Amino acid sequence: MVTVDDRERRTKYDARGLSEPHANVPKVSDIEEGRASFDATGLSTREINLELRWLLYEEGIGDVTVRNPAAKHSIAVGILRRCNLRIEGSLGYFGLGLIDGPEVVVTGRVGWSVCENMMSGVVVIEKNAGSLTGAAIRGGDLVITGSVGARTGVDQKGGTILIGGDAGAMTAFMMQRGHQIICGDAGPGLGDSMYDGTIYVAGKVKSLGIDCVEGEWNDADTEFIDRKFSIYGLEKPNSFQKFVCGKQLYNYDSLEPHERKLVI
Amino acid sequence: MCGIAGIIHRDGSADIGNEMTRMLQSMKHRGPDSTGYALFGPPTDLIVIRFKLADSNDRRDFEFKERLERHRLEVESRLNKIGATIDRVESETQYAYRARVRYEGDIKSLTDYLEDIPGCEVLSLGHSLEIIKDLGDAAEVCEQYNLDGFEGTHGIGHVRMATESDVDISGAHPYWAYPFSDVAVVHNGQLTNYFRWKRRLEHSGHRFQSECDSEIIAVYLAEKMADGRSLEDAMNDSLDDLDGVFTYMAVTENSLGMAKDEMAAKPLVLYESDDLVAMASEEIAIRAILDREIDTRDPYEKQVLVWSR
């Protein structure tokens, strides 16, 4: 029997650049009454994700806890079913990307690009998040109790991003739809080049981006904010400012190409 | 995409050689080309000069060894001529050397005199600063230069993915802030107005050893500090003067600082406690030396932070 030392466990790549092509499902979880949990210490990124997929898709378990992911990148990406996921520890970059359906709680911090392109579901992060949080999300709720870095919700196409702390530069850059609620301060260039959507800020805004203007508050806004804060049990600031697109950059050609020909 | 890391112990010293290696090795995927360290050992009244006489990927041509030996003797004789008393000259590789000398005179003239020897480049100079850089990942460089067990208080490191200049030791970070003793810089990003600054700084008498844009930052800070600005003020000035995307770290004899551009385009994760400050491009690097859940945050755009021992 050959003993496997650390050197042999190093990441291997196949011809397509896929890492660890021959990794096996470690099957180290404790499964009890439809709930599973496992310790990620010592497992590689691919092994953690294989274990998760095995539990969620093959064993049909809908409640999984991952302990100690130790800030590894690309954990729990592409989970496309309703389930409860609890991550006890911090995640690195690209965590929880491309998910559709899960309800996730992360007790630690997350790095850049968490929940990128999330389709639906709920993600609650109990500490800070890096830049590009919720980039291009299309639906669901993303709640960050702490502060976030720059460019939160860049290219956001739906859903709600709720931030308990401050947000950095270029928040909601090129936002197209959906809502952002920022309880703290927002950095320079808020809502730069946004197409649509709504941003609520409770703190100070360093500066507004191009074509982002203050919006008119109405009852629907109050109802929306109250509803979101009551769901997540966060402390609600006394007042919010609302920001929307000024629509000055709208410069679309309303004619189809063949119609244009006729006009010209 | 390079990776940078920095650490400062506020309560005494630790094995920073080993700590930096673990941090940099965990970020190997960010830059496999070369790895560099700027480490601060216990200060002495001697000056430590780290210099190289050839690059590690230079062709090993006929009489390569003899030429290096000749140049090393020339370094020693020039050190004697300029009034420096040599304590020790040692080498861990064929081409990189570490000299400890007693010297009271002008650092710039000493450096210029040494660098006049063909192939000679002073990598660092100072009472406690030592810059070690070479091709390969952190584990290789650490083994090559025996960095395990390097006791010190603070340091920075860099893993490089070369974008702006060649893969060689001259293009590797950290950069010593010539001719300012005990100052070094690592940088992650691209500077877009570096030709303009290079020309301007060359006019005021500074030398550049590489084509790498990052060297500008070191020399820029050195010039500002020579004018009497503090490290923090100089770093704040650089945010307005330098164009491009960057996160960089600078170290001096007693402090460690970081600066981020106005777009916050390049990552940095910061962990702060009473006895230790650690920061890196990825949290995974900080977790390589702290085996527990920690609270970390990202510094914001246009932010300059400096910690002192």
HADDOCK unambig.tbl for C-alpha pairs under 7 A between the chains (distance, minus, plus):
assign (segid A and resid 70 and name CA) (segid B and resid 284 and name CA) 7.00 0.50 0.50
assign (segid A and resid 70 and name CA) (segid B and resid 287 and name CA) 6.82 0.50 0.50
assign (segid A and resid 71 and name CA) (segid B and resid 283 and name CA) 6.11 0.50 0.50
assign (segid A and resid 71 and name CA) (segid B and resid 284 and name CA) 5.24 0.50 0.50
assign (segid A and resid 72 and name CA) (segid B and resid 284 and name CA) 6.35 0.50 0.50
assign (segid A and resid 89 and name CA) (segid B and resid 293 and name CA) 6.33 0.50 0.50
assign (segid A and resid 92 and name CA) (segid B and resid 283 and name CA) 6.51 0.50 0.50
assign (segid A and resid 92 and name CA) (segid B and resid 284 and name CA) 6.83 0.50 0.50
assign (segid A and resid 128 and name CA) (segid B and resid 297 and name CA) 6.18 0.50 0.50
assign (segid A and resid 130 and name CA) (segid B and resid 298 and name CA) 6.05 0.50 0.50
assign (segid A and resid 149 and name CA) (segid B and resid 298 and name CA) 6.00 0.50 0.50
assign (segid A and resid 149 and name CA) (segid B and resid 300 and name CA) 6.59 0.50 0.50
assign (segid A and resid 150 and name CA) (segid B and resid 264 and name CA) 6.39 0.50 0.50
assign (segid A and resid 168 and name CA) (segid B and resid 300 and name CA) 6.00 0.50 0.50
assign (segid A and resid 168 and name CA) (segid B and resid 301 and name CA) 6.97 0.50 0.50
assign (segid A and resid 169 and name CA) (segid B and resid 263 and name CA) 6.43 0.50 0.50
assign (segid A and resid 169 and name CA) (segid B and resid 301 and name CA) 6.49 0.50 0.50
